[in-house]
Amino acid sequence: MERDALLVTAARASVVAGLATLDVYRSEIEVEYKADRSPLTLADRRSHEIIVGRLNATGIPILSEEGRDIPHAQRSRWHRLWIVDPLDGTKEFVKRLGEFTINIALVEDRRPTLGAIFVPVKNVLYFGRVEDGSFRLENPDVIAALASSTEGADARALLERLRAHSSKLPVDLEAHVPFVIVGSRSHATPELHAYVDRKRRELGDVSFVSAGSSLKYCLVAEGQADVYPRLGPTMEWDTAAGQVIAEAAGARVARHDTGQPLLYNKEDLLNPWHVVTRKPA
């Protein structure tokens, strides 16, 4: 399957799965808890099933938060794989804050190269490839047409239509005057607070914005935020799609300790601390 078709498949799967989560979101939410005490809902499971069903058609193996127990000895042979978070921001979902996303990324030779992020409550789709940029689609008719399109549709024509109705990122690099830091709404750490305090001492005029899920990567990609310091734990499925959208829009995603890129499909799927930035971090 060529790359236009892979990107359209990822975008379509994220939208169809995301729309399915809204049925749960608008009803009484029943919450279970995983072994690590993180919440799990019917929406996570529905989204996972839809995405896996769609991505299986590509013949590329899948690593998903809801299917994480694949041995590294098996995964290490995968030079290309999908990394999926069927519902990123479950805490925001349960609290009905609207800031949850559906994340799908294609990883090739340990780096994410294309992907999609859908924001169901806002009906906004982010999609992109490192070779030709990131886009934000807000047209409800085009999103609906994408969701109803079939796998056999002309992928190139469909991708051209998506882009024609989208904004290419970044959209407003000079729109804000203060240095804008975006951080986690549900996972703030003492190190994040110390980072913000240091920037305020250095720059004076600093704004801090809280957001949930992979929306933080999208804010940097759009140019609405200058830096997202993730000074706390994340898993590979939390970051792969966000990294694609940010990097394809000209931002940089690097380890906090070494400045080196984040790598994927590691034996330990826990990410190091990292920083997403448009200006010196």
MIPAVEX-709919 format. One line per field, with one value per residue: residue number from 1; residue in one letter; x, y, z of N, C-alpha, C in turn. Coordinates in steps of 0.02 Angstrom, whole numbers. Example, Ala and Ser with C-alpha at 12.3 -4.5 7.8 and 13.67 -1.06 7.14 Angstrom:
<rs>
resi = [1; 2]
resn = [A; S]
n_east = [660; 642]
n_north = [-284; -112]
n_up = [390; 354]
ca_east = [615; 684]
ca_north = [-225; -53]
ca_up = [390; 357]
c_east = [660; 645]
c_north = [-165; 2]
c_up = [390; 394]
</rs>
This chain:
<rs>
resi = [1; 2; 3; 4; 5; 6; 7; 8; 9; 10; 11; 12; 13; 14; 15; 16; 17; 18; 19; 20; 21; 22; 23; 24; 25; 26; 27; 28; 29; 30; 31; 32; 33; 34; 35; 36; 37; 38; 39; 40; 41; 42; 43; 44; 45; 46; 47; 48; 49; 50; 51; 52; 53; 54; 55; 56; 57; 58; 59; 60; 61; 62; 63; 64; 65; 66; 67; 68; 69; 70; 71; 72; 73; 74; 75; 76; 77; 78; 79; 80; 81; 82; 83; 84; 85; 86; 87; 88; 89; 90; 91; 92; 93; 94; 95; 96; 97; 98; 99; 100; 101; 102; 103; 104; 105; 106; 107; 108; 109; 110; 111; 112; 113; 114; 115; 116; 117; 118; 119; 120; 121; 122; 123; 124; 125; 126; 127; 128; 129; 130; 131; 132; 133; 134; 135; 136; 137; 138; 139; 140; 141; 142; 143; 144; 145; 146; 147; 148; 149; 150; 151; 152; 153; 154; 155; 156; 157; 158; 159; 160; 161; 162; 163; 164; 165; 166; 167; 168; 169; 170; 171; 172; 173; 174; 175; 176; 177; 178; 179; 180; 181; 182; 183; 184; 185; 186; 187; 188; 189; 190; 191; 192; 193; 194; 195; 196; 197; 198; 199; 200; 201; 202; 203; 204; 205; 206; 207; 208; 209; 210; 211; 212; 213; 214; 215; 216; 217; 218; 219; 220; 221; 222; 223; 224; 225; 226; 227; 228; 229; 230; 231; 232; 233; 234; 235; 236; 237; 238; 239; 240; 241; 242; 243; 244; 245; 246; 247; 248; 249; 250; 251; 252; 253; 254; 255; 256; 257; 258; 259; 260; 261; 262; 263; 264; 265; 266; 267; 268; 269; 270; 271; 272; 273; 274; 275; 276; 277; 278; 279; 280; 281]
resn = [M; E; R; D; A; L; L; V; T; A; A; R; A; S; V; V; A; G; L; A; T; L; D; V; Y; R; S; E; I; E; V; E; Y; K; A; D; R; S; P; L; T; L; A; D; R; R; S; H; E; I; I; V; G; R; L; N; A; T; G; I; P; I; L; S; E; E; G; R; D; I; P; H; A; Q; R; S; R; W; H; R; L; W; I; V; D; P; L; D; G; T; K; E; F; V; K; R; L; G; E; F; T; I; N; I; A; L; V; E; D; R; R; P; T; L; G; A; I; F; V; P; V; K; N; V; L; Y; F; G; R; V; E; D; G; S; F; R; L; E; N; P; D; V; I; A; A; L; A; S; S; T; E; G; A; D; A; R; A; L; L; E; R; L; R; A; H; S; S; K; L; P; V; D; L; E; A; H; V; P; F; V; I; V; G; S; R; S; H; A; T; P; E; L; H; A; Y; V; D; R; K; R; R; E; L; G; D; V; S; F; V; S; A; G; S; S; L; K; Y; C; L; V; A; E; G; Q; A; D; V; Y; P; R; L; G; P; T; M; E; W; D; T; A; A; G; Q; V; I; A; E; A; A; G; A; R; V; A; R; H; D; T; G; Q; P; L; L; Y; N; K; E; D; L; L; N; P; W; H; V; V; T; R; K; P; A]
n_east = [43; 33; 100; 8; -112; -91; -88; -217; -291; -254; -303; -441; -473; -450; -549; -671; -663; -657; -781; -862; -830; -899; -1031; -1021; -967; -1071; -1161; -1197; -1046; -954; -822; -676; -525; -354; -209; -112; -187; -238; -375; -502; -620; -775; -770; -632; -609; -699; -649; -520; -550; -610; -506; -402; -466; -476; -341; -281; -300; -193; -87; 18; 100; 30; 46; -33; -105; -205; -166; -42; 44; 140; 278; 447; 542; 471; 419; 537; 575; 500; 512; 430; 283; 119; 80; -31; -147; -296; -383; -334; -307; -398; -435; -480; -585; -671; -703; -774; -715; -685; -560; -494; -415; -393; -262; -151; -7; 117; 264; 428; 578; 601; 564; 427; 329; 214; 44; -110; -221; -369; -495; -629; -739; -726; -729; -617; -481; -313; -179; -36; 127; 301; 371; 296; 221; 103; -74; -229; -394; -557; -678; -840; -915; -821; -749; -850; -870; -747; -754; -855; -804; -735; -615; -571; -573; -507; -357; -264; -338; -432; -348; -299; -417; -442; -332; -356; -460; -408; -304; -135; -6; 125; 1; -4; 122; 169; 68; 54; 115; 181; 298; 242; 201; 147; 65; 33; -134; -180; -68; 34; 197; 317; 436; 393; 329; 441; 513; 430; 435; 571; 578; 498; 576; 683; 627; 519; 389; 284; 169; 65; -17; -139; -175; -255; -213; -148; -163; -75; 42; -13; -44; 83; 124; 34; 78; 27; 79; 242; 326; 322; 356; 380; 398; 389; 318; 280; 205; 247; 136; 71; 136; 181; 98; 76; 207; 234; 143; 190; 328; 317; 263; 367; 417; 519; 556; 629; 737; 744; 859; 970; 950; 930; 834; 669; 648; 565; 469; 544; 622; 580; 435; 414; 435; 577; 593; 545; 553; 453; 472; 473; 549; 706; 725]
n_north = [-60; 108; 270; 377; 308; 245; 354; 407; 297; 292; 417; 403; 293; 348; 446; 373; 288; 384; 450; 346; 341; 447; 408; 339; 438; 528; 461; 373; 352; 209; 156; 61; -1; -15; -120; -29; 69; 163; 235; 145; 133; 87; 155; 160; 25; 2; 93; 41; -85; -44; 29; -67; -159; -82; -49; -173; -207; -154; -238; -212; -230; -198; -97; -63; 33; -40; -166; -208; -309; -378; -478; -414; -482; -524; -402; -334; -372; -298; -179; -85; -19; 9; 125; 149; 245; 213; 294; 436; 525; 483; 519; 651; 621; 547; 646; 726; 835; 854; 853; 742; 623; 528; 431; 390; 323; 292; 203; 196; 114; 148; 280; 395; 427; 461; 509; 526; 626; 633; 738; 708; 777; 909; 888; 892; 861; 816; 786; 714; 703; 673; 709; 801; 889; 949; 957; 1038; 996; 1056; 1053; 998; 927; 872; 793; 702; 643; 580; 486; 403; 352; 220; 84; 58; 176; 312; 352; 455; 560; 580; 620; 739; 813; 821; 899; 1016; 1075; 1105; 1184; 1221; 1180; 1268; 1389; 1513; 1578; 1702; 1753; 1767; 1860; 1839; 1714; 1553; 1417; 1253; 1131; 976; 940; 843; 779; 854; 891; 915; 950; 1007; 1123; 1187; 1210; 1301; 1408; 1441; 1485; 1599; 1678; 1698; 1755; 1836; 1882; 1762; 1639; 1511; 1366; 1246; 1083; 934; 763; 722; 846; 944; 929; 964; 1099; 1157; 1123; 1198; 1324; 1395; 1374; 1386; 1294; 1128; 1052; 892; 832; 709; 542; 455; 344; 253; 252; 365; 470; 454; 488; 624; 671; 655; 749; 869; 873; 868; 990; 1074; 1085; 1030; 877; 813; 718; 761; 745; 715; 779; 708; 625; 555; 380; 233; 80; 16; -98; -72; 13; 135; 309; 423; 579; 724; 862; 970; 1088; 1256; 1365; 1407; 1291]
n_up = [0; -48; 5; 7; 19; 143; 231; 214; 257; 394; 436; 408; 491; 618; 625; 610; 721; 821; 810; 852; 987; 1039; 1061; 1181; 1261; 1272; 1348; 1503; 1582; 1609; 1708; 1711; 1790; 1748; 1783; 1821; 1877; 1790; 1699; 1608; 1479; 1397; 1278; 1246; 1214; 1108; 1013; 994; 934; 813; 751; 739; 657; 540; 510; 494; 363; 296; 312; 396; 551; 716; 858; 1001; 1136; 1198; 1164; 1212; 1250; 1170; 1139; 1147; 1073; 964; 914; 883; 759; 675; 558; 514; 579; 648; 775; 903; 996; 1057; 1130; 1189; 1333; 1432; 1561; 1544; 1460; 1545; 1637; 1555; 1486; 1356; 1297; 1228; 1120; 966; 917; 789; 717; 593; 608; 552; 540; 673; 687; 690; 547; 474; 508; 606; 703; 787; 852; 935; 1003; 959; 825; 739; 634; 630; 521; 440; 356; 369; 257; 184; 263; 392; 427; 470; 483; 481; 422; 425; 330; 243; 331; 367; 243; 226; 330; 282; 166; 64; 77; -50; -119; -219; -160; -177; -235; -134; -29; -82; -82; 56; 96; 23; 90; 210; 337; 320; 431; 519; 577; 640; 684; 730; 806; 943; 1082; 1212; 1271; 1252; 1349; 1346; 1443; 1532; 1579; 1668; 1716; 1778; 1841; 1977; 1914; 1794; 1843; 1896; 1779; 1712; 1804; 1794; 1661; 1671; 1753; 1667; 1549; 1582; 1520; 1508; 1462; 1525; 1470; 1499; 1440; 1378; 1330; 1164; 1112; 1151; 1076; 954; 974; 978; 850; 775; 803; 907; 1030; 1103; 1163; 1228; 1367; 1413; 1553; 1626; 1641; 1489; 1370; 1219; 1132; 1172; 1114; 979; 864; 892; 884; 747; 690; 747; 707; 566; 546; 567; 696; 836; 914; 1051; 1160; 1332; 1407; 1322; 1201; 1088; 958; 992; 999; 937; 963; 1060; 1178; 1310; 1325; 1381; 1371; 1371; 1463; 1371; 1253; 1159; 1037; 968; 987; 1071; 1200]
ca_east = [0; 77; 97; -56; -163; -77; -109; -290; -316; -245; -350; -509; -482; -453; -614; -724; -658; -673; -854; -892; -821; -947; -1090; -1007; -955; -1135; -1202; -1167; -982; -932; -749; -636; -456; -302; -165; -76; -238; -262; -444; -519; -691; -801; -748; -564; -613; -731; -602; -467; -575; -620; -442; -367; -501; -459; -269; -261; -301; -129; -36; 72; 83; 1; 59; -85; -109; -249; -138; 28; 84; 174; 348; 495; 575; 429; 416; 602; 582; 457; 544; 375; 226; 73; 76; -99; -181; -367; -415; -283; -341; -457; -457; -520; -646; -715; -726; -810; -683; -681; -491; -467; -398; -379; -195; -125; 55; 158; 334; 472; 646; 600; 542; 360; 336; 150; -6; -171; -250; -437; -523; -700; -786; -719; -734; -558; -433; -245; -147; 25; 184; 361; 398; 259; 186; 45; -133; -286; -457; -614; -738; -878; -938; -764; -735; -902; -857; -690; -777; -899; -769; -715; -543; -554; -577; -444; -325; -232; -391; -460; -299; -299; -477; -431; -285; -386; -506; -372; -252; -69; 25; 92; -45; 2; 184; 180; 4; 56; 173; 222; 321; 186; 217; 88; 82; -19; -188; -190; -6; 85; 247; 358; 486; 360; 320; 507; 530; 391; 462; 635; 565; 473; 634; 725; 593; 470; 322; 273; 101; 61; -82; -150; -214; -253; -199; -98; -176; -17; 84; -47; -37; 150; 124; -4; 111; -6; 124; 313; 360; 287; 404; 348; 444; 353; 314; 233; 218; 257; 73; 50; 176; 202; 59; 90; 273; 228; 109; 234; 388; 299; 247; 428; 439; 570; 541; 695; 746; 763; 926; 1024; 935; 923; 763; 635; 646; 505; 473; 597; 603; 539; 394; 413; 476; 613; 566; 562; 530; 430; 486; 484; 600; 752; 691]
ca_north = [0; 167; 314; 414; 263; 234; 414; 410; 243; 314; 472; 375; 251; 391; 479; 324; 267; 441; 460; 293; 357; 498; 375; 325; 502; 561; 418; 364; 320; 159; 157; 9; 21; -63; -137; 31; 114; 209; 217; 113; 137; 53; 193; 137; -40; 10; 127; -7; -135; -13; 46; -128; -185; -42; -51; -240; -212; -131; -289; -187; -247; -144; -93; -20; 33; -94; -230; -190; -365; -415; -483; -375; -527; -523; -333; -310; -388; -253; -116; -39; -38; 61; 135; 175; 255; 216; 350; 471; 574; 451; 558; 706; 591; 530; 709; 761; 898; 858; 854; 675; 615; 463; 440; 336; 342; 241; 208; 162; 114; 175; 350; 405; 461; 489; 493; 566; 637; 658; 766; 695; 828; 969; 867; 919; 809; 834; 731; 738; 660; 712; 733; 855; 935; 934; 995; 1037; 995; 1071; 1053; 939; 888; 834; 741; 652; 607; 536; 430; 358; 328; 150; 71; 56; 242; 340; 383; 519; 610; 594; 658; 806; 847; 837; 956; 1076; 1104; 1108; 1235; 1191; 1203; 1309; 1439; 1580; 1581; 1768; 1779; 1779; 1899; 1806; 1645; 1511; 1349; 1211; 1074; 927; 957; 791; 746; 904; 866; 969; 971; 1053; 1187; 1218; 1233; 1362; 1461; 1461; 1525; 1664; 1717; 1715; 1793; 1883; 1876; 1692; 1615; 1438; 1341; 1175; 1047; 862; 718; 742; 915; 986; 926; 1001; 1171; 1177; 1117; 1255; 1388; 1428; 1367; 1384; 1235; 1081; 1010; 834; 812; 657; 481; 441; 283; 267; 267; 433; 522; 443; 529; 694; 687; 664; 812; 923; 876; 884; 1061; 1112; 1086; 980; 835; 786; 697; 815; 734; 712; 817; 662; 611; 498; 320; 193; 7; -4; -153; -38; 60; 198; 361; 470; 647; 755; 931; 988; 1160; 1298; 1414; 1374; 1265]
ca_up = [0; -53; 63; 8; 46; 214; 269; 212; 301; 463; 449; 409; 551; 677; 625; 622; 791; 863; 810; 893; 1058; 1060; 1088; 1251; 1294; 1284; 1391; 1569; 1570; 1657; 1709; 1744; 1801; 1731; 1838; 1843; 1902; 1739; 1684; 1544; 1467; 1338; 1220; 1229; 1183; 1041; 968; 978; 887; 748; 721; 720; 599; 480; 495; 474; 290; 268; 319; 438; 620; 757; 930; 1028; 1208; 1220; 1143; 1224; 1277; 1117; 1161; 1108; 1025; 903; 889; 859; 687; 638; 538; 502; 621; 672; 847; 909; 1059; 1037; 1164; 1228; 1376; 1462; 1620; 1517; 1434; 1601; 1666; 1502; 1469; 1283; 1272; 1215; 1049; 938; 890; 747; 683; 561; 628; 506; 566; 741; 688; 662; 482; 454; 558; 612; 770; 781; 914; 921; 1027; 917; 755; 706; 614; 612; 485; 409; 342; 379; 194; 152; 307; 433; 410; 516; 446; 523; 380; 446; 272; 218; 382; 359; 181; 240; 371; 243; 107; 68; 68; -120; -149; -245; -102; -195; -244; -69; 9; -110; -57; 127; 101; -7; 138; 274; 348; 329; 493; 570; 551; 672; 721; 760; 831; 1015; 1103; 1263; 1261; 1275; 1368; 1355; 1486; 1545; 1625; 1718; 1737; 1793; 1889; 2005; 1865; 1748; 1877; 1901; 1712; 1699; 1846; 1766; 1601; 1691; 1776; 1609; 1496; 1609; 1491; 1492; 1472; 1531; 1448; 1514; 1390; 1386; 1275; 1115; 1090; 1167; 1016; 901; 987; 956; 777; 747; 819; 963; 1088; 1083; 1190; 1270; 1403; 1444; 1606; 1662; 1601; 1434; 1332; 1148; 1098; 1191; 1082; 910; 817; 906; 858; 675; 675; 766; 665; 497; 545; 577; 765; 853; 972; 1071; 1229; 1377; 1435; 1273; 1141; 1031; 941; 1023; 958; 950; 962; 1107; 1222; 1360; 1287; 1417; 1340; 1414; 1462; 1307; 1244; 1092; 1039; 910; 1008; 1116; 1259]
c_east = [45; 58; 34; -110; -153; -101; -185; -320; -310; -295; -422; -521; -488; -521; -670; -723; -678; -748; -889; -884; -872; -1012; -1082; -1001; -1021; -1183; -1170; -1103; -966; -857; -722; -566; -408; -258; -127; -122; -259; -331; -452; -595; -710; -778; -678; -569; -646; -683; -547; -490; -584; -554; -405; -400; -483; -385; -246; -259; -235; -76; 23; 54; 66; 23; 12; -83; -152; -226; -63; 72; 116; 248; 395; 531; 537; 429; 482; 614; 540; 495; 492; 315; 182; 79; 13; -116; -255; -405; -363; -317; -403; -482; -500; -586; -695; -743; -766; -781; -674; -611; -462; -460; -390; -313; -172; -62; 87; 231; 375; 544; 651; 581; 472; 363; 270; 98; -64; -191; -319; -462; -599; -747; -785; -728; -678; -509; -366; -215; -84; 76; 246; 387; 359; 211; 126; -12; -186; -350; -515; -679; -780; -901; -881; -745; -787; -891; -798; -713; -818; -864; -746; -641; -523; -556; -508; -411; -295; -283; -421; -413; -295; -360; -469; -386; -315; -432; -473; -326; -186; -37; 99; 48; -34; 64; 194; 118; 6; 120; 213; 245; 269; 211; 152; 109; 21; -71; -192; -125; 50; 132; 283; 410; 456; 352; 387; 529; 494; 419; 529; 625; 539; 529; 676; 692; 543; 400; 312; 201; 102; -11; -85; -192; -206; -231; -146; -112; -116; 32; 53; -42; 31; 153; 89; 33; 78; 33; 195; 348; 312; 339; 368; 398; 409; 345; 262; 252; 221; 192; 46; 80; 187; 164; 72; 158; 271; 198; 154; 294; 372; 280; 308; 452; 490; 548; 605; 695; 770; 835; 982; 1013; 927; 850; 735; 634; 589; 518; 532; 574; 560; 501; 384; 460; 520; 576; 587; 530; 511; 435; 489; 539; 647; 718; 733]
c_north = [62; 220; 358; 371; 250; 294; 419; 356; 263; 369; 446; 334; 294; 425; 430; 302; 324; 455; 407; 308; 406; 467; 359; 389; 536; 520; 415; 323; 272; 151; 95; 36; -34; -76; -77; 86; 168; 187; 187; 114; 95; 89; 172; 72; -37; 41; 79; -57; -106; 1; -16; -159; -148; -51; -120; -247; -191; -185; -270; -203; -186; -151; -41; -21; -24; -163; -228; -250; -408; -418; -443; -419; -531; -453; -310; -326; -342; -189; -62; -64; 23; 65; 176; 188; 264; 272; 381; 526; 545; 490; 617; 681; 578; 593; 751; 831; 907; 851; 783; 667; 542; 470; 379; 361; 281; 254; 166; 170; 157; 249; 356; 449; 488; 470; 540; 569; 666; 680; 760; 751; 891; 953; 898; 862; 841; 774; 758; 683; 703; 741; 791; 893; 908; 981; 988; 1045; 1006; 1071; 991; 896; 845; 778; 685; 610; 559; 475; 380; 330; 256; 143; 72; 123; 266; 380; 450; 574; 629; 636; 730; 846; 866; 899; 1021; 1111; 1113; 1169; 1199; 1221; 1218; 1363; 1509; 1586; 1648; 1795; 1796; 1815; 1863; 1738; 1599; 1440; 1311; 1151; 1032; 952; 907; 761; 797; 876; 926; 995; 1018; 1121; 1224; 1245; 1298; 1420; 1486; 1505; 1594; 1708; 1740; 1765; 1844; 1869; 1805; 1673; 1539; 1416; 1267; 1144; 972; 827; 745; 812; 960; 987; 967; 1076; 1196; 1174; 1176; 1321; 1425; 1423; 1362; 1321; 1194; 1038; 952; 804; 763; 598; 484; 374; 299; 284; 336; 485; 515; 487; 604; 715; 697; 733; 871; 929; 893; 957; 1105; 1118; 1030; 943; 799; 766; 756; 807; 739; 757; 773; 648; 554; 440; 275; 118; -17; -65; -128; 17; 127; 248; 396; 537; 680; 825; 941; 1063; 1192; 1350; 1379; 1354; 1272]
c_up = [0; -1; 64; 39; 120; 255; 270; 257; 374; 480; 455; 472; 614; 682; 642; 695; 837; 866; 852; 968; 1083; 1087; 1162; 1290; 1314; 1327; 1460; 1561; 1627; 1652; 1744; 1754; 1784; 1792; 1865; 1868; 1852; 1717; 1615; 1537; 1406; 1274; 1198; 1190; 1114; 991; 947; 925; 817; 714; 697; 659; 535; 461; 474; 398; 258; 271; 363; 511; 661; 829; 958; 1104; 1234; 1194; 1152; 1240; 1223; 1136; 1116; 1057; 960; 872; 857; 786; 643; 621; 521; 542; 633; 748; 860; 982; 1043; 1071; 1211; 1268; 1408; 1523; 1598; 1489; 1491; 1634; 1617; 1489; 1394; 1255; 1267; 1139; 1031; 899; 851; 711; 650; 581; 580; 530; 629; 744; 659; 599; 454; 507; 559; 686; 759; 850; 908; 943; 984; 843; 714; 693; 599; 576; 451; 396; 347; 314; 163; 198; 345; 416; 465; 477; 495; 486; 395; 387; 245; 267; 377; 296; 189; 279; 331; 182; 118; 57; -6; -155; -172; -189; -119; -202; -177; -26; -17; -87; 16; 133; 75; 43; 207; 277; 357; 391; 482; 539; 580; 715; 758; 794; 906; 1034; 1157; 1239; 1291; 1287; 1376; 1396; 1501; 1595; 1682; 1746; 1749; 1847; 1920; 1956; 1813; 1780; 1882; 1833; 1696; 1741; 1818; 1704; 1619; 1718; 1717; 1563; 1521; 1584; 1466; 1508; 1476; 1515; 1465; 1459; 1402; 1322; 1227; 1087; 1103; 1108; 960; 912; 967; 879; 745; 755; 875; 1027; 1062; 1106; 1232; 1304; 1437; 1494; 1653; 1616; 1546; 1404; 1258; 1113; 1117; 1145; 1007; 860; 829; 880; 783; 658; 690; 718; 593; 489; 561; 649; 777; 915; 991; 1144; 1271; 1400; 1384; 1212; 1080; 1018; 983; 974; 982; 941; 1004; 1146; 1279; 1326; 1322; 1384; 1392; 1415; 1396; 1303; 1170; 1088; 970; 924; 1056; 1181; 1322]
</rs>
